[in-house]
């Protein structure tokens, strides 16, 4: 890691784009699979405790990835100042959190 948490040989933009791309892929996979398995009667099946715990862990992992991407955006802003696109990244991350919280509620109920 170089200065400011940036890996050597990587630009700030590439570092942020890598985190955002990984986050998009992970959230789409997680929400799709969780909603597939927690549809219908499986929500009310009493012996699905381990499946629920794994789903909660997966959602929490994605929330950690949102925090990591927010940190990447923060160090990008510190280096190159605030722009509309960097504000847009924060809006996108906020919408991701809303989606993950909604998925969390779906699993809980």
DSSP file (Angstrom, degrees, kcal/mol; ACC not computed):
  #  RESIDUE AA STRUCTURE BP1 BP2  ACC     N-H-->O    O-->H-N    N-H-->O    O-->H-N    TCO  KAPPA ALPHA  PHI   PSI    X-CA   Y-CA   Z-CA
    1    1 A X              0   0    0      0, 0.0     6,-0.3     0, 0.0     3,-0.1   0.000 360.0 360.0 360.0 136.2    0.0    0.0    0.0
    2    2 A X    >   -     0   0    0      4,-3.9     3,-1.1     1,-0.2     2,-0.1   0.020 360.0 -42.2 -88.7-158.1    1.2    3.4   -0.9
    3    3 A X  G >  S+     0   0    0      1,-0.2     3,-0.9     2,-0.2    -1,-0.2  -0.437 125.7  17.2 -71.4 143.0    0.4    6.7    0.8
    4    4 A X  G 3  S-     0   0    0      1,-0.2    -1,-0.2    -2,-0.1     3,-0.1   0.675 130.4 -66.7  73.6  17.5   -3.2    7.2    1.8
    5    5 A X  G <  S+     0   0    0     -3,-1.1     2,-0.5     1,-0.3    -1,-0.2   0.639  94.8 140.6  80.4  13.7   -4.2    3.6    1.5
    6    6 A X    <   -     0   0    0     -3,-0.9    -4,-3.9    -4,-0.1    -1,-0.3  -0.798  53.4-122.3 -95.2 126.1   -3.7    3.4   -2.2
    7    7 A X    >   -     0   0    0     -2,-0.5     3,-1.3    -6,-0.3     8,-0.1  -0.319  39.4 -94.5 -62.1 148.1   -2.1    0.3   -3.7
    8    8 A X  T 3  S+     0   0    0      1,-0.2    -1,-0.1    -6,-0.1     3,-0.1  -0.370 108.1  20.9 -65.4 141.1    1.1    0.9   -5.7
    9    9 A X  T 3  S+     0   0    0      1,-0.2     2,-0.4    -3,-0.1    -1,-0.2   0.591 101.7 107.0  79.5  12.2    0.6    1.3   -9.4
   10   10 A X    <   -     0   0    0     -3,-1.3    -1,-0.2    -4,-0.0     2,-0.1  -0.974  62.1-135.3-126.1 136.8   -3.1    2.1   -9.1
   11   11 A X     >  -     0   0    0     -2,-0.4     4,-2.3     1,-0.1     5,-0.2  -0.416  27.5-111.6 -82.1 164.2   -4.7    5.5   -9.6
   12   12 A X  H  > S+     0   0    0      1,-0.2     4,-2.3     2,-0.2     5,-0.2   0.894 118.7  51.1 -60.9 -41.0   -7.3    6.9   -7.3
   13   13 A X  H  > S+     0   0    0      2,-0.2     4,-2.8     1,-0.2    -1,-0.2   0.925 111.1  46.7 -64.7 -44.9  -10.0    6.6  -10.0
   14   14 A X  H  > S+     0   0    0      2,-0.2     4,-2.4     1,-0.2    -1,-0.2   0.882 111.2  53.0 -64.6 -37.7   -9.1    2.9  -10.7
   15   15 A X  H  X S+     0   0    0     -4,-2.3     4,-1.7     2,-0.2    -1,-0.2   0.919 113.6  42.4 -62.7 -45.0   -9.1    2.2   -7.0
   16   16 A X  H  X S+     0   0    0     -4,-2.3     4,-2.4     2,-0.2    -2,-0.2   0.911 114.2  50.8 -68.7 -43.0  -12.6    3.6   -6.5
   17   17 A X  H  X S+     0   0    0     -4,-2.8     4,-2.6     1,-0.2     5,-0.2   0.871 108.0  53.3 -64.9 -36.5  -13.9    2.0   -9.7
   18   18 A X  H  X S+     0   0    0     -4,-2.4     4,-2.1    -5,-0.2    -1,-0.2   0.934 111.6  45.4 -62.8 -45.7  -12.6   -1.4   -8.6
   19   19 A X  H  X S+     0   0    0     -4,-1.7     4,-2.1     2,-0.2    -2,-0.2   0.893 114.1  48.8 -64.3 -40.6  -14.4   -1.1   -5.3
   20   20 A X  H  X S+     0   0    0     -4,-2.4     4,-2.5     2,-0.2    -2,-0.2   0.911 111.3  49.2 -68.0 -42.7  -17.6    0.1   -6.9
   21   21 A X  H  X S+     0   0    0     -4,-2.6     4,-2.1     2,-0.2    -2,-0.2   0.909 112.4  47.8 -62.9 -42.9  -17.7   -2.7   -9.5
   22   22 A X  H  X S+     0   0    0     -4,-2.1     4,-2.5    -5,-0.2    -1,-0.2   0.899 111.6  51.4 -63.7 -40.9  -17.1   -5.3   -6.9
   23   23 A X  H  X S+     0   0    0     -4,-2.1     4,-2.6     2,-0.2     5,-0.3   0.917 108.9  49.9 -63.6 -44.6  -19.8   -3.8   -4.7
   24   24 A X  H  X S+     0   0    0     -4,-2.5     4,-2.4     1,-0.2     5,-0.2   0.945 113.4  46.2 -59.7 -48.9  -22.4   -3.8   -7.6
   25   25 A X  H  X S+     0   0    0     -4,-2.1     4,-2.2     1,-0.2     5,-0.2   0.921 114.5  47.4 -60.6 -45.7  -21.6   -7.4   -8.4
   26   26 A X  H  X S+     0   0    0     -4,-2.5     4,-2.8     1,-0.2    -1,-0.2   0.905 113.1  46.8 -65.8 -42.7  -21.8   -8.5   -4.8
   27   27 A X  H  X S+     0   0    0     -4,-2.6     4,-2.7     2,-0.2     5,-0.4   0.916 112.0  50.0 -68.6 -42.1  -25.0   -6.7   -4.0
   28   28 A X  H  X S+     0   0    0     -4,-2.4     4,-2.0    -5,-0.3     5,-0.2   0.935 115.4  43.8 -61.6 -45.3  -26.8   -8.0   -7.1
   29   29 A X  H  X S+     0   0    0     -4,-2.2     4,-2.6    -5,-0.2     5,-0.3   0.942 115.9  47.2 -63.4 -48.0  -25.8  -11.5   -6.4
   30   30 A X  H  X S+     0   0    0     -4,-2.8     4,-2.7    -5,-0.2     5,-0.3   0.945 115.4  43.0 -61.7 -50.9  -26.6  -11.3   -2.7
   31   31 A X  H  X S+     0   0    0     -4,-2.7     4,-2.6    -5,-0.2     5,-0.2   0.906 115.2  50.2 -65.3 -41.3  -30.0   -9.7   -3.1
   32   32 A X  H  X S+     0   0    0     -4,-2.0     4,-1.9    -5,-0.4    -2,-0.2   0.947 115.5  41.2 -62.0 -49.3  -31.0  -12.0   -6.0
   33   33 A X  H  X S+     0   0    0     -4,-2.6     4,-2.4    -5,-0.2     5,-0.2   0.914 116.4  49.2 -67.2 -43.0  -30.1  -15.2   -4.2
   34   34 A X  H  X S+     0   0    0     -4,-2.7     4,-2.1    -5,-0.3    -2,-0.2   0.929 112.7  46.7 -63.5 -45.4  -31.5  -14.1   -0.8
   35   35 A X  H  < S+     0   0    0     -4,-2.6    -1,-0.2    -5,-0.3    -2,-0.2   0.846 111.6  53.0 -67.7 -31.4  -34.8  -13.0   -2.4
   36   36 A X  H >< S+     0   0    0     -4,-1.9     3,-0.8    -5,-0.2    -2,-0.2   0.942 115.2  39.3 -64.9 -47.6  -35.0  -16.3   -4.3
   37   37 A X  H 3< S+     0   0    0     -4,-2.4    -2,-0.2     1,-0.2    -1,-0.2   0.743 114.9  52.8 -77.8 -22.7  -34.5  -18.5   -1.3
   38   38 A X  T 3< S+     0   0    0     -4,-2.1     2,-0.3    -5,-0.2    -1,-0.2  -0.094  84.6 112.2-105.0  35.2  -36.7  -16.4    1.1
   39   39 A X  S X  S-     0   0    0     -3,-0.8     3,-1.2     3,-0.0     4,-0.2  -0.695  74.4 -11.1 -99.0 159.0  -39.7  -16.3   -1.1
   40   40 A X  G >  S-     0   0    0     -2,-0.3     3,-1.0     1,-0.2     4,-0.2  -0.210 126.3  -8.3  61.5-137.7  -43.0  -18.0   -0.3
   41   41 A X  G >  S+     0   0    0      1,-0.2     3,-1.4     2,-0.2     4,-0.4   0.632 114.2  81.7 -75.2 -16.1  -43.2  -20.5    2.6
   42   42 A X  G X  S+     0   0    0     -3,-1.2     3,-0.9     1,-0.3    -1,-0.2   0.815  83.9  63.9 -62.4 -28.3  -39.5  -20.7    3.3
   43   43 A X  G <  S+     0   0    0     -3,-1.0    -1,-0.3     1,-0.2    -2,-0.2   0.821 108.1  41.3 -60.2 -30.1  -39.8  -17.5    5.4
   44   44 A X  G <  S+     0   0    0     -3,-1.4     2,-0.4    -4,-0.2    -1,-0.2   0.369  83.5 116.3-104.0   3.7  -42.1  -19.3    7.8
   45   45 A X    X   -     0   0    0     -3,-0.9     3,-1.0    -4,-0.4    -3,-0.0  -0.624  58.2-148.0 -74.3 125.6  -40.2  -22.6    8.0
   46   46 A X  T 3  S+     0   0    0     -2,-0.4     3,-0.3     1,-0.3    -1,-0.1   0.733  88.4  58.4 -72.1 -23.2  -39.0  -22.9   11.6
   47   47 A X  T 3  S+     0   0    0      1,-0.2     3,-0.3     2,-0.1    -1,-0.3   0.066  76.4  93.7 -98.7  26.6  -35.8  -24.9   10.8
   48   48 A X    <>  +     0   0    0     -3,-1.0     4,-2.3     1,-0.2    -1,-0.2   0.076  45.5 117.4-102.1  24.8  -34.2  -22.3    8.6
   49   49 A X  H  > S+     0   0    0     -3,-0.3     4,-2.5     1,-0.2    -1,-0.2   0.901  75.5  48.1 -60.0 -44.8  -32.2  -20.6   11.4
   50   50 A X  H  > S+     0   0    0     -3,-0.3     4,-2.3     1,-0.2    -1,-0.2   0.881 111.3  51.4 -66.9 -35.6  -28.8  -21.4    9.9
   51   51 A X  H  > S+     0   0    0      2,-0.2     4,-2.1     1,-0.2    -1,-0.2   0.904 110.5  49.1 -65.5 -40.5  -29.9  -20.1    6.5
   52   52 A X  H  X S+     0   0    0     -4,-2.3     4,-2.7     2,-0.2    -2,-0.2   0.920 110.0  50.9 -63.4 -43.8  -31.1  -16.9    8.1
   53   53 A X  H  X S+     0   0    0     -4,-2.5     4,-2.4     1,-0.2    -2,-0.2   0.925 110.7  48.6 -61.2 -44.3  -27.8  -16.4    9.9
   54   54 A X  H  X S+     0   0    0     -4,-2.3     4,-2.1     1,-0.2    -1,-0.2   0.891 111.6  50.1 -62.8 -38.9  -25.8  -16.9    6.7
   55   55 A X  H  X S+     0   0    0     -4,-2.1     4,-2.3     2,-0.2    -2,-0.2   0.910 110.1  50.1 -66.0 -41.5  -28.0  -14.4    4.9
   56   56 A X  H  X S+     0   0    0     -4,-2.7     4,-2.6     1,-0.2    -2,-0.2   0.911 110.6  49.9 -61.5 -42.1  -27.6  -11.9    7.7
   57   57 A X  H  X S+     0   0    0     -4,-2.4     4,-2.4     1,-0.2    -1,-0.2   0.896 109.6  51.5 -63.0 -40.3  -23.8  -12.3    7.5
   58   58 A X  H  X S+     0   0    0     -4,-2.1     4,-1.9     2,-0.2    -1,-0.2   0.903 110.9  47.4 -64.7 -41.3  -23.9  -11.9    3.7
   59   59 A X  H  X S+     0   0    0     -4,-2.3     4,-2.1     2,-0.2    -2,-0.2   0.919 112.1  49.9 -65.4 -43.1  -25.8   -8.6    4.1
   60   60 A X  H  X S+     0   0    0     -4,-2.6     4,-2.2     1,-0.2    -2,-0.2   0.875 107.8  54.2 -63.8 -36.5  -23.5   -7.4    6.8
   61   61 A X  H  X S+     0   0    0     -4,-2.4     4,-1.9     1,-0.2    -1,-0.2   0.907 108.5  49.3 -62.2 -41.0  -20.5   -8.2    4.6
   62   62 A X  H  X S+     0   0    0     -4,-1.9     4,-1.9     2,-0.2    -2,-0.2   0.866 107.8  53.3 -67.4 -35.4  -22.0   -6.1    1.8
   63   63 A X  H  X S+     0   0    0     -4,-2.1     4,-2.1     2,-0.2    -1,-0.2   0.899 107.4  52.2 -64.7 -39.0  -22.6   -3.2    4.2
   64   64 A X  H  X S+     0   0    0     -4,-2.2     4,-2.3     1,-0.2    -2,-0.2   0.892 107.5  52.2 -60.9 -39.1  -18.8   -3.5    5.1
   65   65 A X  H  X S+     0   0    0     -4,-1.9     4,-2.4     2,-0.2    -1,-0.2   0.852 106.3  53.6 -66.3 -34.0  -18.1   -3.3    1.4
   66   66 A X  H  X S+     0   0    0     -4,-1.9     4,-2.4     2,-0.2    -2,-0.2   0.924 109.5  48.1 -63.3 -43.9  -20.2   -0.1    1.2
   67   67 A X  H  X S+     0   0    0     -4,-2.1     4,-2.1     2,-0.2    -2,-0.2   0.907 111.0  51.1 -62.6 -41.7  -18.1    1.4    4.0
   68   68 A X  H  X S+     0   0    0     -4,-2.3     4,-2.1     1,-0.2    -2,-0.2   0.906 111.3  47.2 -61.9 -42.8  -14.9    0.3    2.2
   69   69 A X  H  X S+     0   0    0     -4,-2.4     4,-2.4     2,-0.2    -1,-0.2   0.870 109.4  53.9 -68.6 -36.1  -16.1    2.0   -1.0
   70   70 A X  H  X S+     0   0    0     -4,-2.4     4,-2.2     2,-0.2    -1,-0.2   0.891 108.6  50.1 -63.2 -38.5  -17.1    5.1    0.9
   71   71 A X  H  X S+     0   0    0     -4,-2.1     4,-2.4     2,-0.2     5,-0.2   0.909 108.8  51.4 -64.9 -41.8  -13.6    5.2    2.3
   72   72 A X  H  X S+     0   0    0     -4,-2.1     4,-1.7     1,-0.2    -2,-0.2   0.916 111.3  47.8 -60.2 -42.8  -12.1    4.9   -1.2
   73   73 A X  H  X S+     0   0    0     -4,-2.4     4,-2.5     1,-0.2    -1,-0.2   0.889 109.3  55.0 -64.7 -38.5  -14.3    7.8   -2.4
   74   74 A X  H  X S+     0   0    0     -4,-2.2     4,-2.4     1,-0.2    -2,-0.2   0.922 108.8  45.3 -62.1 -45.3  -13.2    9.8    0.6
   75   75 A X  H  X S+     0   0    0     -4,-2.4     4,-1.4     2,-0.2    -1,-0.2   0.836 111.9  53.5 -70.8 -28.2   -9.5    9.4   -0.1
   76   76 A X  H  X S+     0   0    0     -4,-1.7     4,-2.6    -5,-0.2    -2,-0.2   0.916 110.3  47.2 -65.9 -43.2  -10.2   10.2   -3.8
   77   77 A X  H  X S+     0   0    0     -4,-2.5     4,-2.4     1,-0.2    -2,-0.2   0.893 108.0  55.7 -65.8 -40.4  -11.9   13.4   -2.7
   78   78 A X  H  < S+     0   0    0     -4,-2.4    -1,-0.2     1,-0.2    -2,-0.2   0.871 115.4  38.9 -59.6 -36.1   -9.1   14.3   -0.3
   79   79 A X  H  < S+     0   0    0     -4,-1.4    -2,-0.2    -5,-0.2    -1,-0.2   0.887 133.9  18.6 -82.3 -40.5   -6.6   14.1   -3.2
   80   80 A X  H  < S-     0   0    0     -4,-2.6    -3,-0.2     1,-0.2    -2,-0.2   0.280 103.8-118.9-120.7  10.1   -8.7   15.7   -6.1
   81   81 A X     <  -     0   0    0     -4,-2.4     2,-0.3    -5,-0.2    -1,-0.2   0.133  44.8 -48.5  73.2 170.6  -11.5   17.6   -4.3
   82   82 A X        +     0   0    0     -4,-0.1     2,-0.3     4,-0.1     3,-0.0  -0.556  56.7 169.4 -82.7 135.2  -15.3   17.2   -4.5
   83   83 A X     >  -     0   0    0     -2,-0.3     4,-1.8     1,-0.1     5,-0.2  -0.858  48.6-100.9-133.9 171.4  -17.1   16.9   -7.9
   84   84 A X  H  > S+     0   0    0     -2,-0.3     4,-2.3     1,-0.2     5,-0.1   0.882 121.3  53.6 -62.0 -38.3  -20.6   16.0   -8.9
   85   85 A X  H  > S+     0   0    0      1,-0.2     4,-1.4     2,-0.2    -1,-0.2   0.873 108.0  49.4 -66.5 -36.0  -19.6   12.5   -9.8
   86   86 A X  H  > S+     0   0    0      2,-0.2     4,-1.2     1,-0.2    -1,-0.2   0.827 110.6  50.2 -73.2 -31.0  -18.0   11.9   -6.4
   87   87 A X  H  X S+     0   0    0     -4,-1.8     4,-2.0     2,-0.2    -2,-0.2   0.886 106.9  56.5 -67.4 -39.2  -21.2   13.2   -4.7
   88   88 A X  H  X S+     0   0    0     -4,-2.3     4,-2.7     1,-0.2    -2,-0.2   0.835 100.7  57.2 -59.8 -34.3  -23.1   10.8   -7.0
   89   89 A X  H  X S+     0   0    0     -4,-1.4     4,-2.5     2,-0.2    -1,-0.2   0.912 106.7  48.9 -63.6 -41.6  -21.0    7.9   -5.6
   90   90 A X  H  X S+     0   0    0     -4,-1.2     4,-2.3     2,-0.2    -2,-0.2   0.890 110.8  50.2 -65.1 -38.3  -22.2    8.8   -2.1
   91   91 A X  H  X S+     0   0    0     -4,-2.0     4,-2.3     2,-0.2    -2,-0.2   0.934 111.2  49.3 -63.1 -45.5  -25.8    8.9   -3.4
   92   92 A X  H  X S+     0   0    0     -4,-2.7     4,-2.1     1,-0.2    -2,-0.2   0.911 110.9  49.6 -58.9 -43.9  -25.3    5.5   -4.9
   93   93 A X  H  X S+     0   0    0     -4,-2.5     4,-2.1     2,-0.2    -1,-0.2   0.881 109.2  52.2 -65.0 -37.7  -23.8    4.1   -1.7
   94   94 A X  H  X S+     0   0    0     -4,-2.3     4,-2.1     1,-0.2    -1,-0.2   0.912 109.7  48.8 -63.5 -42.2  -26.7    5.5    0.3
   95   95 A X  H  X S+     0   0    0     -4,-2.3     4,-2.3     2,-0.2    -2,-0.2   0.860 108.7  54.5 -65.6 -35.5  -29.2    3.8   -2.1
   96   96 A X  H  X S+     0   0    0     -4,-2.1     4,-2.5     2,-0.2    -2,-0.2   0.916 107.4  49.8 -62.1 -43.1  -27.1    0.5   -1.7
   97   97 A X  H  X S+     0   0    0     -4,-2.1     4,-2.8     2,-0.2     5,-0.2   0.909 109.1  51.9 -63.3 -41.5  -27.5    0.8    2.1
   98   98 A X  H  X S+     0   0    0     -4,-2.1     4,-2.3     1,-0.2    -1,-0.2   0.927 111.4  47.5 -60.3 -44.6  -31.3    1.3    1.7
   99   99 A X  H  X S+     0   0    0     -4,-2.3     4,-2.1     2,-0.2    -2,-0.2   0.891 113.1  47.9 -63.1 -40.9  -31.5   -1.8   -0.5
  100  100 A X  H  X S+     0   0    0     -4,-2.5     4,-2.5     2,-0.2    -2,-0.2   0.890 111.4  49.7 -69.3 -39.0  -29.4   -3.9    1.9
  101  101 A X  H  X S+     0   0    0     -4,-2.8     4,-2.5     2,-0.2    -2,-0.2   0.906 110.4  51.3 -64.7 -40.5  -31.5   -2.7    4.9
  102  102 A X  H  X S+     0   0    0     -4,-2.3     4,-2.1    -5,-0.2    -2,-0.2   0.904 111.2  47.6 -62.0 -41.3  -34.7   -3.6    3.0
  103  103 A X  H  X S+     0   0    0     -4,-2.1     4,-2.1     2,-0.2    -2,-0.2   0.900 109.8  53.3 -64.8 -41.0  -33.2   -7.1    2.3
  104  104 A X  H  X S+     0   0    0     -4,-2.5     4,-2.2     1,-0.2    -2,-0.2   0.912 109.7  48.1 -58.7 -44.3  -32.3   -7.4    5.9
  105  105 A X  H  X S+     0   0    0     -4,-2.5     4,-2.4     1,-0.2    -1,-0.2   0.892 108.0  55.3 -63.9 -40.4  -35.9   -6.6    6.9
  106  106 A X  H  < S+     0   0    0     -4,-2.1    -1,-0.2     1,-0.2    -2,-0.2   0.894 111.1  44.4 -59.4 -41.4  -37.2   -9.1    4.4
  107  107 A X  H  < S+     0   0    0     -4,-2.1    -1,-0.2     1,-0.2    -2,-0.2   0.898 113.2  51.5 -69.7 -40.9  -35.1  -11.9    6.0
  108  108 A X  H  <        0   0    0     -4,-2.2    -2,-0.2     1,-0.2    -1,-0.2   0.873 360.0 360.0 -65.4 -39.6  -36.0  -10.8    9.5
  109  109 A X     <        0   0    0     -4,-2.4    -1,-0.2    -5,-0.1    -2,-0.2   0.461 360.0 360.0 -85.0 360.0  -39.8  -10.8    8.9
